[in-house]
Amino acid sequence: MDLVMVLVLILTCLLLFSYWKQSSKRGKLPPGPTPLPIIGNIHQIDAKKRHQAFSKFSKIYGPVFTLYFGMKPTVVLHGYETIKEALIGHGEEFSGRGSVPVLQMALKGFGISFTNGDKWKKTRHFSLITLRKLGMGKKSIENRIQEEAQFLVEELKKTNGSPYDPSFISTCVPCNVICSIIFQNRFDYTDQVFVSLIEKLNVNSKILNSRWVQENHNQQSIYTHENLTATLSNMIHGGTETLRTTMRFALLLLLKHPHVTAKVQEEIERVVGRQRSPCLQDRKQMPYTDAVIHEIQRFIDIAPNNLPHEVTCDVKFRNFLIPKGTTILTSLSSVLYDSNEFPNPEMFDPGHFLDAKGNFKKSDYFMPFSAGKRVCLGEGLARMELFLFLTTILQNFKLKSLVPPNEINDAPVYNGFSVLPPPFKLCFIPV
């Protein structure tokens, strides 16, 4: 019996290997490490050090290589030039969203984040038009953010300088901004409806139960109850999750680098003063602060490999033929941590975004929001919020760490497609 089982196992492995060989002939896929049956290349990739593994593979196989996660081939794009060429130069072909089974089960094929084809294009277009009608990109949105920033200040004052975990409030603030845009109304931080929404966001479950009178009978329409609910869910989650994580990381890094924090506060004092709230117009006169915020986003590398893409048709790319439906991973880490563009990329250094004269220096390698047709819908809003919230906090408070700066742990905790900061507390001391 044991011999029979061994023979069956060997035969199964041979069949699986034959399947891989046949699948690869569908297109001239890029080279990559040899996969094992069933598990593919998973054993060669440490989830906590995926960036290092991808860098190693790129040195061996080039900036475009193939990995198998299980039995399915995935093409990895590594480096700025490669990712730019794919997402911008071949934007339409690389605009598909790769399969994420758990999220697709939850959203049931609706919404904007994990749909494809005509439905995705129409839903994205509808979302952009609707957000603009609700004030996105206009002065009214800046006013909403400034208003929320003042509520944030009042909430932090209630801590009386005691040790405080910023997790909850860093969720409330961006969530309230996106709610004020969509629903034209903000919530008190103790409002039970709002608290319930925050709790549901935190467990990534269903976050909205509003009823919409639309075209439920027309399954081809994007204006169905299910699609609008899923789209609103995507907007609220997307408008909250990334910003709250970035805000928490920002506070942690400002604690760890007090000399950086002091320079930002000096710039705020000089440009804004204490008599008014910071505004977006101030950013032009605050190059160091702008550089710090960019460096925070570069350094934390919040979505190391982006959400998966998928090619929408057979694509000839750099002498390879990538079959329609192939999953594509874009290594944003390889761009944000490019040592030629950002010397000593492993170090937190605002100088990466400053020229020799101390002026803010833009970089095409700054891609925390991805690029191309799947670029983050809320990039503009997120950049506004980060600047106004952080400058308002630092205008009103000194940040006090509970441990010496050199003992602060800023190592990210990996969580699926994104990273999270380790838990921490700090004191907000009114100035």
CORMO-V158342 format. One record per residue. N is the residue number from 0. SS is DSSP state (@ for helix, = for strand, . for the rest). PHI is phi as a letter, one per 40 degrees, with the letter a starting at -180 (none if undefined). PSI is psi in radians with two decimals (999 if undefined). Layout:
n,ss,phi,psi
N,SS,PHI,PSI
N,SS,PHI,PSI
This chain:
n,ss,phi,psi
0,.,none,-0.71
1,@,c,-0.69
2,@,c,-0.69
3,@,c,-0.76
4,@,c,-0.69
5,@,c,-0.76
6,@,c,-0.71
7,@,c,-0.75
8,@,c,-0.75
9,@,c,-0.77
10,@,c,-0.72
11,@,c,-0.78
12,@,c,-0.71
13,@,c,-0.71
14,@,c,-0.74
15,@,c,-0.73
16,@,c,-0.68
17,@,c,-0.66
18,@,c,-0.74
19,@,c,-0.79
20,@,c,-0.71
21,@,c,-0.70
22,@,c,-0.68
23,@,c,-0.37
24,.,c,-0.20
25,.,c,-0.45
26,.,a,2.84
27,.,c,1.38
28,.,c,2.64
29,.,c,2.76
30,.,c,2.94
31,.,a,3.04
32,.,c,2.58
33,.,c,2.20
34,.,c,2.70
35,=,c,2.70
36,.,d,2.48
37,.,g,-0.94
38,.,c,-0.24
39,=,g,-2.23
40,.,b,0.19
41,@,d,-0.64
42,@,c,-0.26
43,@,c,0.04
44,.,b,2.02
45,.,c,2.08
46,@,d,-0.56
47,@,c,-0.21
48,@,b,0.67
49,@,c,-0.64
50,@,d,-0.78
51,@,c,-0.69
52,@,c,-0.76
53,@,c,-0.67
54,@,c,-0.72
55,@,c,-0.80
56,@,c,-0.67
57,@,c,-0.57
58,@,c,-0.52
59,@,c,-0.79
60,@,b,-0.09
61,.,g,3.10
62,.,c,-0.10
63,=,b,2.00
64,=,a,2.86
65,=,b,2.31
66,=,b,2.70
67,=,b,2.07
68,=,b,1.66
69,.,g,-2.36
70,.,c,0.02
71,=,b,2.24
72,=,c,2.45
73,=,b,2.24
74,=,c,2.22
75,=,b,2.29
76,=,b,2.21
77,=,b,2.19
78,.,h,2.65
79,@,d,-0.90
80,@,c,-0.72
81,@,c,-0.83
82,@,c,-0.71
83,@,c,-0.78
84,@,c,-0.68
85,@,c,-0.96
86,@,c,-0.46
87,@,b,-0.88
88,@,c,-0.59
89,.,b,0.78
90,.,d,-0.77
91,.,c,-0.78
92,.,c,-0.55
93,.,b,0.31
94,.,c,-0.05
95,=,c,2.75
96,=,b,2.19
97,.,c,2.79
98,.,c,2.26
99,.,b,1.52
100,@,d,-0.77
101,@,c,-0.80
102,@,c,-0.60
103,@,c,-0.59
104,@,c,-0.71
105,@,c,-0.71
106,@,c,-0.22
107,.,f,0.64
108,.,g,0.19
109,.,b,2.97
110,.,g,-2.88
111,.,b,-0.49
112,.,c,-0.61
113,.,b,0.58
114,.,b,2.94
115,.,b,3.03
116,@,g,-2.61
117,@,c,-0.65
118,@,c,-0.76
119,@,c,-0.79
120,@,c,-0.79
121,@,c,-0.70
122,@,c,-0.71
123,@,c,-0.75
124,@,c,-0.79
125,@,c,-0.73
126,@,c,-0.77
127,@,c,-0.80
128,@,c,-0.77
129,@,c,-0.77
130,@,c,-0.66
131,@,c,-0.69
132,@,c,-0.53
133,.,c,0.01
134,.,h,-0.01
135,.,d,2.27
136,.,g,0.03
137,.,b,2.95
138,@,d,-0.54
139,@,c,-0.57
140,@,c,-0.72
141,@,d,-0.73
142,@,c,-0.68
143,@,c,-0.72
144,@,c,-0.75
145,@,c,-0.72
146,@,c,-0.77
147,@,c,-0.61
148,@,c,-0.64
149,@,c,-0.63
150,@,c,-0.65
151,@,c,-0.78
152,@,d,-0.81
153,@,c,-0.65
154,@,c,-0.71
155,@,c,-0.52
156,@,c,-0.51
157,.,c,-0.29
158,.,c,-0.24
159,.,f,0.61
160,.,g,0.16
161,.,c,2.74
162,.,d,2.35
163,=,a,2.32
164,.,c,2.04
165,.,c,0.10
166,@,d,-0.87
167,@,c,-0.85
168,@,c,-0.55
169,@,c,-0.26
170,@,c,-0.74
171,@,c,-0.77
172,@,c,-0.98
173,@,c,-0.56
174,@,c,-0.70
175,@,c,-0.61
176,@,c,-0.84
177,@,c,-0.59
178,@,c,-0.67
179,@,c,-0.49
180,@,c,-0.84
181,@,c,-0.80
182,.,c,-0.06
183,.,f,0.59
184,.,a,2.38
185,.,c,2.94
186,.,b,2.60
187,.,c,2.53
188,.,c,-0.29
189,.,b,-0.05
190,.,d,2.23
191,@,c,-0.56
192,@,c,-0.76
193,@,c,-0.74
194,@,c,-0.71
195,@,c,-0.70
196,@,c,-0.76
197,@,c,-0.75
198,@,c,-0.70
199,@,c,-0.59
200,@,c,-0.73
201,@,c,-0.49
202,.,b,0.13
203,.,f,0.68
204,.,b,-2.92
205,.,c,2.26
206,.,b,-0.01
207,.,a,2.36
208,.,b,0.37
209,.,c,2.50
210,.,c,2.41
211,.,b,2.29
212,.,c,1.83
213,.,a,-2.72
214,.,c,1.05
215,.,c,-0.40
216,.,c,-0.36
217,.,c,1.74
218,.,c,-0.27
219,.,c,-0.23
220,.,c,2.58
221,.,c,-0.19
222,.,c,0.78
223,.,c,2.81
224,@,d,-0.78
225,@,c,-0.76
226,@,c,-0.71
227,@,c,-0.68
228,@,c,-0.78
229,@,c,-0.65
230,@,c,-0.77
231,@,c,-0.69
232,@,c,-0.80
233,@,d,-0.76
234,@,c,-0.81
235,@,c,-0.79
236,@,c,-0.81
237,@,c,-0.62
238,@,c,-0.16
239,@,b,-0.89
240,@,d,-0.91
241,@,c,-0.72
242,@,c,-0.69
243,@,c,-0.65
244,@,c,-0.75
245,@,c,-0.71
246,@,c,-0.76
247,@,c,-0.74
248,@,c,-0.71
249,@,c,-0.81
250,@,c,-0.70
251,@,c,-0.77
252,@,c,-0.60
253,@,c,-0.57
254,@,c,-0.71
255,@,c,-0.41
256,.,b,1.26
257,@,c,-0.47
258,@,c,-0.59
259,@,c,-0.80
260,@,d,-0.74
261,@,c,-0.70
262,@,c,-0.63
263,@,c,-0.76
264,@,c,-0.57
265,@,c,-0.72
266,@,c,-0.68
267,@,c,-0.77
268,@,c,-0.70
269,@,c,-0.71
270,@,c,-0.73
271,.,b,-0.74
272,.,g,-2.76
273,.,b,-0.11
274,.,c,-0.22
275,.,a,2.94
276,.,c,2.63
277,.,c,2.59
278,.,b,2.90
279,@,c,-0.54
280,@,c,-0.48
281,@,c,-0.46
282,@,d,-0.59
283,@,c,-0.48
284,@,c,0.15
285,.,b,1.16
286,@,c,-0.63
287,@,c,-0.78
288,@,c,-0.76
289,@,c,-0.73
290,@,c,-0.70
291,@,c,-0.77
292,@,c,-0.72
293,@,c,-0.73
294,@,c,-0.62
295,@,d,-0.84
296,@,c,-0.66
297,@,c,-0.82
298,@,c,-0.73
299,@,c,-0.40
300,.,f,1.07
301,.,c,-0.50
302,.,b,1.39
303,.,d,-0.67
304,.,b,0.31
305,.,g,3.03
306,.,c,2.57
307,.,c,2.45
308,=,c,3.11
309,=,a,2.40
310,.,c,2.39
311,.,c,-0.13
312,.,a,2.99
313,.,c,2.20
314,=,b,2.25
315,=,c,2.01
316,=,b,2.02
317,.,f,0.88
318,.,g,0.17
319,=,b,2.62
320,=,b,1.88
321,=,c,2.05
322,.,c,2.59
323,.,d,2.39
324,.,g,-0.07
325,.,c,2.35
326,=,c,2.43
327,=,b,2.23
328,=,b,2.23
329,=,b,2.01
330,=,c,1.57
331,@,c,-0.47
332,@,d,-0.68
333,@,c,-0.34
334,@,c,-0.88
335,@,c,-0.38
336,.,b,0.44
337,.,c,2.07
338,.,c,-0.34
339,.,c,-0.62
340,.,c,-0.66
341,.,b,1.59
342,.,d,2.41
343,.,f,1.05
344,.,c,-0.37
345,.,c,-0.17
346,.,c,2.48
347,.,c,1.96
348,.,a,1.85
349,@,d,-0.34
350,@,c,-0.30
351,@,c,-0.36
352,@,b,0.47
353,=,b,2.48
354,.,c,-3.06
355,.,c,-0.42
356,.,c,0.07
357,.,g,0.18
358,.,c,2.65
359,=,c,2.39
360,.,b,2.02
361,.,c,2.72
362,.,a,2.27
363,.,c,-0.29
364,.,c,-0.07
365,.,c,1.66
366,.,b,0.74
367,.,c,-0.34
368,.,b,0.22
369,.,g,-2.81
370,.,a,2.95
371,@,g,-2.74
372,@,c,-0.34
373,@,b,0.31
374,.,d,2.60
375,.,d,2.22
376,.,c,-0.55
377,.,b,0.43
378,@,d,-0.84
379,@,c,-0.75
380,@,c,-0.77
381,@,c,-0.72
382,@,c,-0.67
383,@,c,-0.82
384,@,c,-0.79
385,@,d,-0.82
386,@,c,-0.86
387,@,c,-0.69
388,@,c,-0.82
389,@,c,-0.72
390,@,c,-0.61
391,@,c,-0.71
392,@,c,-0.84
393,@,c,-0.33
394,@,c,-0.54
395,@,b,-0.26
396,=,a,2.62
397,=,c,2.45
398,=,c,2.19
399,=,b,2.18
400,=,c,2.66
401,.,c,-0.21
402,.,b,2.82
403,.,d,2.53
404,@,d,-0.70
405,@,c,-0.21
406,@,c,-0.03
407,.,c,2.26
408,.,c,2.02
409,.,b,0.28
410,.,c,2.25
411,.,c,2.65
412,=,b,2.10
413,=,c,2.36
414,=,a,1.45
415,.,g,-2.11
416,.,c,-0.25
417,=,b,3.13
418,=,b,2.74
419,=,b,2.63
420,.,c,2.69
421,.,c,2.71
422,.,c,2.50
423,.,a,2.84
424,.,b,2.75
425,=,a,2.96
426,=,b,2.30
427,=,c,1.84
428,=,c,1.98
429,=,d,2.47
430,.,b,999
